[in-house]
Amino acid sequence: MASTSRGDSLPKVQCPNHPEAILVEDYRAGDMICPDCGLVVGDRVIDVGSEWRTFSNDKATKDPSRVGDAQNPLLNGGDLTTMISKGTGAASFDEFGNSKYQNRRTMSSSDRAMLNAFKEITTMSDRINLPRNIIDRTNNLFKQVYEQKSLKGRSNDAIASACLYIACRQEGVPRTFKEICAVSRISKKEIGRCFKLILKALETSVDLITTGDFMSRFCSNLGLPKQVQMAATFIARKAVELDLVPGRSPISVAAAAIYMASQASSEKKTQKEIGDIAGVADVTIRQSYRLIYPRAADLFPPDFKFDTPVDKLPQL
């Protein structure tokens, strides 16, 4: 017979002969069995896990669950409506050919628009491997903008793309306009317009982007070692402190710093390779590089191991 030990915690089912044994659960029979002696110490155990049984005849369904989607607090009513699908058998229709079972409440147009926007946001986020907290923040931003109706005339896809850009910056993992544009169907100019309008409508702000926000990601995508990444970060920060790149975007400064650090190491990268990853043109990298090249000797960290001396770096 099974015994239970009562202490400060909840009762524990254990084998009376082998109290330290880890019980094995037979999910099909609902029994808990001692692996040492085979004694059934618990029966009719309720399975509290997810239910994956399907009651439909459609075997090709991707989701065999017979429960609906999780509650969505961003939709009116929490998205707890029930939708009855069209029947196919004779019992589904009356003598006049009308469906016997009809939906008394259908999803509103606003909920439908927000749901489509949420799906688009999730798709864009998955394409650039953004975590769940970014998606949730983007959804909240879109809901605020949509309910304010302050961006009438703008497409929901453009608003969603701009909200994704804002959410990335607010969460400290900024993405460039070109990266957002690459995963959406909206032009860079339209995303930029919506970005400014949303900041004004929500009366919010975002932190200024710096070269360090992109450095680790760019170097990782280029396959550069840690030493080159640290040197590029040091070069970009030093160039900004010395005011060598006034008016230049942090992305172009970061790309120029990566080019200089890679040329001084054994892992050399061309301007085109860096430009493809950073999303900037070769001429932009060259212009920023020319500004920092005269002070190259002062920009490298003291412990950097040069494969190519400073005076041998390309002058462009």
N, C-alpha and C positions, 0 to 999 in steps of 0.2 A: 504494500500500500504506500502511496506517496506521502511524504511528510513535508511540512512547511516550517521554515524557520522564521520566527518573528523577532525582529529587533527594532532598531530605530527606523529602518527602511520598510518598504512594502514587503508583503509575504513572498517568499521565494520557494518555488517548487523544486524539490531535489529528491534523489534516490535515497531511501533509508539505509541501503547497504553501502553505497558509494556517494557520500555527500559532496565530494569535490569533483565528481564527474560532470562534464559538460553535456547536457542532454541534447539529443538529436530530435528534431521535429519532423514528423511525417506530415507534410502539408496536405496530401491527398486524403489520408484517414483522419487527420486532426489529432494525432497522438504525439506525446513526448516520451521518448524511449531512452533508457540508460544505455550507453554504448558498451559498458563493461559487463552487465549481466542480462541485458535485454528486457528488463522490467519496464512495463508501460506505467509511467508514473503520472501521466496526465492524459485525459482523453477529451474529445470534443472541444479542442482548443479553437477559439475564434481567430481566423486569419484577418489581421487588421491591415494587410498590405493592399496594393492597388488591385482593382478588379479588371482583368483582361479577358473576360468572357464575352463573346459576341452572340447576340440572339437573332441576327439577321441572316438571310440566306445568301447575302453577297459575300463571297469568300475573298474577293479581291480588294476589300476595303483596307486602306493603309492603317487606319486607327481602329482596332477592334473594340475599343472601349464603348460602353453603352451609356456613359455619362457625358454631359456636355462639357464645354470649355470652362476653364476656371473663371471665377468672378472677376470682372474688369471694373475697378472703381472709377475709371476715367469715363465710362459710358453712363448715360442716364439710366437709373434703375439697376445698375450693376451688371447689365447684360444677362439677366436671369430669365429672359423670355424663352418660351418654348415654340419651336417652329415644327409644324406637322408637314411632312413631305407628301407629295402627291401619291395616292394609292394606285396600284396597278391591277388589282383583282376586281372581280365583279362586286364583292361586298363593299368596296370603297365608294360606289356610286349609287344614287337612288334611281328610281324608275325613269326619271327624266334626263339622266346622264350627268347630273350635278354631283360634285364631290360631297360626301357626307361630313367629312371632317375638314374644317376650315380654320385658318389662323385668325383668332379674334384680335390679336394685336401684332402688327408687324413692326419691324425696326424703323425708327424715324430716319428722315433723310440726313439729319445732322449726325446721328450715331453712325449711319452708314458711311458718311464722308470721313468721320474720324477713324472708323475701323479700317477703311482703305488706306488712310494716311499712316496709321500705326503699322500696317503690314508693309508699306513701302519703307518706313523707317527701319523696321527690323531687317528687311532685305538689304538695304544700304549698309547697315551696321555689320551684318554678317560678311559682306564682301570685303570689308577692311578690318575684320576681326576686332570689333569693339565690344567691350563687356556689357553685361546686363544693366549696370547702373547708368551707363550712358544712354541706353535705349529708354529707360524709365524717365530720366530727366528730359530727354527729347520729347517723349510723349506728353509730359506735363507742360512743357513749353508750348507745344502745338495746341493743346487743349485751351490754354490761356489765350493764345492769339486767336484761335477760332471762335471762342465764346465772346471775345471783345469785338469781333467783326471790324477790326481796325485796318485790315489788309484786304478789303474788298477789291475784287478785280484781279488779284494775284492767284495763280494756280496753287492748289494744295500741295503739289509736289515741290514747287519752289519754296513754299513756306516750310515744309518738312525738311528740305535740304538745309535751309538756313538755320532752322532749330537744331539740327544735328551738328552744324558747325559751331553754334553757340554752346551747346552742351559739352562738346569736346573741350572747348576753351575753359569753361567753368569747372570742369572736372580735372583740369591740369594735364590733359593729354591732347593738345591742340593738333588739328589737321589743317592742311592748307586748302585754299579754295579749289585748287586743281584736283586734290585728292577727293574732295566731296563731289566735285563736278564729274569725276571719272566714274563714280558709282551711281550717279543719278542721270536723269534725262534732261536736266536743266543747264542752261549756259552759266558760265562763271559770272557774267555781268548781272544776270537776273538774281542769282543767289546773293551777290553782293548788295543789290538793292533791297532785297527782302531782309537781309541781315541788319542793315541800318534802320529800316522801318520797324523791325521787331524790337530792337534795343530802345527805340524812341517810344513805341507803344507800351511796352512793359516797364518802362522807366528803370531798366537794369543796365548793368555794365559788365564788361569782361576785362580780365587782366591783360596787360600788354604782353605779346609774345616775345620771347627772347631766343637767342641762338641755341641755348641749352635745351629748349623744348623739343627740338628736332634732331639734335646731334646723335643721340644714342640710336634712334630708329634709322636714320640715314646710314650711319656706319654699320649697323647690323645688317641692313639690306645689301650693303656693298660688300659684306664679308670681311671687313677690316678688323684687325686685332684690337685688343683693349688699349694697348700703348698708343696706337694711332688715334683712337677715339679720344683718349684723354688729352693728347697733344692738340687735336683739332678743337676740343672744347676750350683749352687754355688759350690757343691762338685767337679764337673768336672773342672770348671774353676780354683778352688783353687789347685787341683791336678796338673794341667798343670803349674801353676805359681810356685809351689814348686818343679817342676821337678821330680815328683814321678813316672811318667809313660813314661820314655824316649823310643822312638821307637814304641810306641803303636799307633794304628790307632784311630782317634777321635771317630769312631763308637764303638769300643770296650770299650774305656774309658767312653763314654756316657752310654753304657749298664751297666758297673760296677757301675757307679754313681747312676743310676736308681735303681739298685738292693740294694745298700747300703741305699739309702733314703727310699725305700719302706719297707725294713726290720726294719728301725727305726720308722716307722709310723704304723698306724693300717691297712693300705692298703698294705699288704705284697704280693709280687709277686715272683714266683720261677724263677730260672735261665732259665728254658726251656721256660716259658711264655715270658720273656724278649728277649731271643734269637730268638724265632720265629718272633717277631715283628722287632727286629733290624737286623735280618739276620746274626747273628754270632753264633758260636758254644758255648755250655755250658762251655767247657774247656777254651775258650778264655775269657769269662766273669770271670771265676775263676782266671785266671792268672792276669788279670788287677785288680781284687778285692784284691788279695793278696798284690799287690804293694801299694795300698792306705789304706789298713786296719790298719797298724801300726800307721798311723797319722789320724785316723778317728775322734778323738776328736777335731782336729784343722780344719777339713774340713767342718763341719756343720755350717750353719748360726747361729748367736747368738740368734735369735728369734724363732728357730725351736722348736716345741713342740714334745718331744720324747714320743712315746708309748712304745718303747723298749730302755733302756739305751745303751750307746755306748759300755760299757763293756759286754753287753749281746748279742751283734751282732754276727752272725755266723762267725767263724774263717776260715772255709773251709780248 
